[in-house]
Amino acid sequence: MTEEHALKTVEAMPMAESPMAQLANAEIVVGYMADKCKGPRFLSNIQGRSYPRVEWWTTVGFALGLSPLEVSNVRLDRQGECTYEAVVEVRRMNDGAIISRGSALCSSTESAWGNRDEYAIKSMAATRATGKAYRIGLSF
């Protein structure tokens, strides 16, 4: 599907009246955006399989009129470690409706995060929660 054809198709769509129509409309937009969001900036190769990075989810989500909102990001009281738990909601931009919500942890006890600064651990908790919230809401 060409970019021009995809845009005309989406512009011609009436407001979805049924769950099936909503799904069909979203599949068109997600398919188009997925074709645009390729490569290492958007996808990670983990053990030979391709997984979307948070940049993929936020780009596709934006095309669907969605945006993440960090609800909380708190340091947990755990002896001898730095652990943050973040909660992120995915909201519709036009009316603020909550579409999905996800939470995630990041800890200095993880091998990749043991020597990282606290701000980086906190930020990764938010990144993970963002990806999870989008995945929960858009994994169709």
Secondary structure, 3 states (H helix, E strand, C coil): CCHHHHHHHHHHCCCCCCHHHHHHHHHHHHHHHHHHCCCCCCEEEECCEEEECHHHHHHHHHHCCEEEEEEEEEEECCCCCCEEEEEEEEEECCCCCEEEEEEEEEECCCCCCCCCCHHHHHHHHHHHHHHHHHHHHHCC
